[in-house]
Amino acid sequence: MTTPRTKPLIAPLPPMDRARQVTESLARYIDQARLAAGDRLPAERELMAALGVGRSTIREVIRHFQALGVMETRKGSGTYLLKPITSATIHMPLSVETASVRDALLQTLEVRRGIECEACMVAARRRTADDLVNMEAKLDEMERVHLLKGTAGEEDLAFHLAIYDATHNPLFRQLLEQMREAFERFWEKPFDRPDFARRSFPYHRTLFNAIVAQDTEAARRETLKILDVVEEDIKEMSK
């Protein structure tokens, strides 16, 4: 007869960097509770009570884990683990502190440009037949919505995520998803422009063609064209 496993406790936190502490405490709890992919996390209210923090802090931490690709929130159901987490899991929250939104976006873009180009080149080398099917489906949907509405932000993101997945290196998606999330959070309010980076639309098809052909240099070139439009629009829209 096996003895029932004792459920680990989530210890309350002293007042310091709350979001960081919650991130570490939640990762520790998941590790100790041996939660696996597909398991449901404690409810938001339970986490708030156990950790002694507010709803906004809990949601900030959940969004962080979502950006890392290890959790997802299902409407009306709760938050679920997509990948195992241990206390040794690398968490890399990103922050940019400047007086200007424009400067913050341009600083982020400088770093993103190098990683994004490398991701597209790696995807061109490693992509499989299944990757291409997924990528093309996302691109077709992006083009359909763009031609219908003149903009396709969510569909554009889905296409790029399919490219990152085709690298078969999860760090590309985790890092770039965090950077894109920060980007979209910035420009959604200050610019409020649905036509942001619209001129980059044709380069998504040529980028896909380069990945199909496994032409790494062409993939790099087309990625730079997209990001050059992003930079130009940041400078123009933030005047």
N, C-alpha and C positions, 0 to 999 in steps of 0.2 A: 504494500500500500504506500503510495507516494504522498508526501506532505504537501499541502497547498503552498504555493509561492507567495511570500509576503509582498504586497504592493508597496513599492518605494514611495517615500514622501517627497513632496516638492517643498524645499525649505524656503521660508520667507527671506527677503533680502534687506540688507542695510541700505540707507539712502546714499547712492553713488550714481554711477552711470547705469540707469535703469534698463535701457534697451539692451545694452551689452550684457548686463548681468542676467536678464531674462533669457537672452539667446544662449548663454552658457548653461544656465540652470535647466532650460528646456532640453538642450542637447544631452545633458547629463541624465535627466529623467528618462529620455527615450532610450539611452544606452542601458541604464539600470533596469528599466522595465522590459528590455529586450523587444521593443516594438519592431515589427518588420514591415516591409513594403505592403501597403494595403490596409494597415491598422489605423484605426481612428484615434486621434489625439483627444485629450480631455477637452470638455466644452470651454468656451471662452470665459464664462462666469466662474467655472472651477479654477481656471488658470489665474484669473484676476484675484480670486479669494486666496488661493494658495501662495501666490507670489507677492501679494500686497501692492499691486500696481493697477493703473487704470486701463480701460478698454483701448485707448489709443496706443499705449505702449505694447499691449499684446498684439494688436493688429499690425503695428510697425514691424515687430519681430516675425510674425507670420508672413508678411510681405517679403521680408528679407529671405526667409527660407524658401518661399515660392520662387524668388529670383534665382536662388541657387539650384532650383529644379528638384528639391527634395520633399516638397509638400505641395498639396493642392487643396483648395477649399471648394467644396461642392455645395451649391445653393440648397438650403433647407436640410442638409445632411451633416455638415461639419467639416473639419480639416483632417486630411488623411496623409499618411507618410507615403511618399513615392519611392524613396530609397532609404536604406538604413543610415542612421546617424550615430556616431559615437562621440565621446568627449574629446577624441583626437581629430575629429573632422575639421578640416580647414574652413574657417569662415572669414570672408574678406569683405566687410562692409566698406563701401566707398563714400567719401565725403569730399566736397569741394567748398572752400570758404573764400568767397570774394565779395566785394561790394557790388559787383555788377553781374546780372544774369548773363549778359552777353559774354563776359570774360569767363564765367563758369562753363558755359556751353562750349566755348572755343578751347578751353583747357581740356575738357573731357574729350572733345573731338580729336585733339592732337594725339591722345593716348589711344583712343578708339581706332583711329586711322590705321595704325600699325597692326593692331590685333585683328581688325576686320579684314585687312588685306591678307594677312597670314592665314586666317580661317578659310577664306575663299580659295587660296592656293592649295591648302591642305585638302579641302573638300574636292578640288579638281583632281588631286592625285588619288584620293582614297574612295571616292564615291562608288557605290554599288548600283546595280540595276534598280533595286528597290528604292535607294536614295533618290535616283533620278525620277522615278514615278511619283514619289511623294513631293519632290521639289516642283515638278512640272504642274501637279495638281494645285499646289499652293500658288504658283505663278499664274496659272490660268484664272483662278478665282480672283487674284489681285487685279489682273487686267480687266476682268469682267466688271468688278465693282468700280474700278477707276474710270472706265469708259462710261459707266452708268451715272456715277456721282461726281466725277472729277477729282476724287480723293479716295484713298483706300489704306488708312493707317493700320488698322488691325490686320488686314490681309497682307500688307507689306511686311509687317513684323513676322507673320506666320511663314512667309517665304524665306526671310532671312534666318529664322530659327531652323527651318528645314536644311539650309546650307550648313549651319553650325552643327547640326546633328550628323551631317554627312562627313564631318571631319573624324567622327568616332573618337573624339577627345572631349569629354564632358566639360572641361574647363573653359573651352571656347564659348559654349552656350552660357555657362554660369556667369562669366565675366562680362560678356557682351550684353546679355540680358539685363544685368544690373546697370550697365552704362546707358542702354537704350531707355530703361525705365526712368532713370534720372533725367535724361534728355526730354522724354515725353512729359514728365511731370513739370519741367521748367517751361517748355514752350506752350503747353496747353493753356496756361493763364496769361503770361505776359504777351504772347504774340496773337493767340486766338485766331490763327490763320489756317483754315482747312487746306489752302493751296501750298502749305509748307513743303518744299523740296519736290513740288509737282514735276518740275523739269527733269528730274532724275528717272521718271517713269520708263522711257525707252531703254535705259541702260540695264534694267533688270532682266529683260529678255536676252540681251547680248551677254550679260554675266552668266546666265544659265547656259547659253550656247557654249561659252568658254569652258564651263565645268563639264558639260557633256563631252566636249572634245578633249578633255584632260589637258587643256592648254593653260598652265599655271600663270604664265606671264600675261595672257589675255585676261584671265580672271582678276589678276591684280590691277590691270589697267582699267577694267570696267568698274571695279569697286572704287577706285580713286575718282572716277568720273561722278559716281553717285555721291561720294562724300564731299567732293568739290562743290557740288550744287548745294548740299546741306550747309557748308561753310558760307557760301555766297548768300544764301537766304537768311542765315543767322545775322550776318552783317547788315543786310538790307532791311530786315524786319525789326532790328533792334536800334535803328537810327533814332 
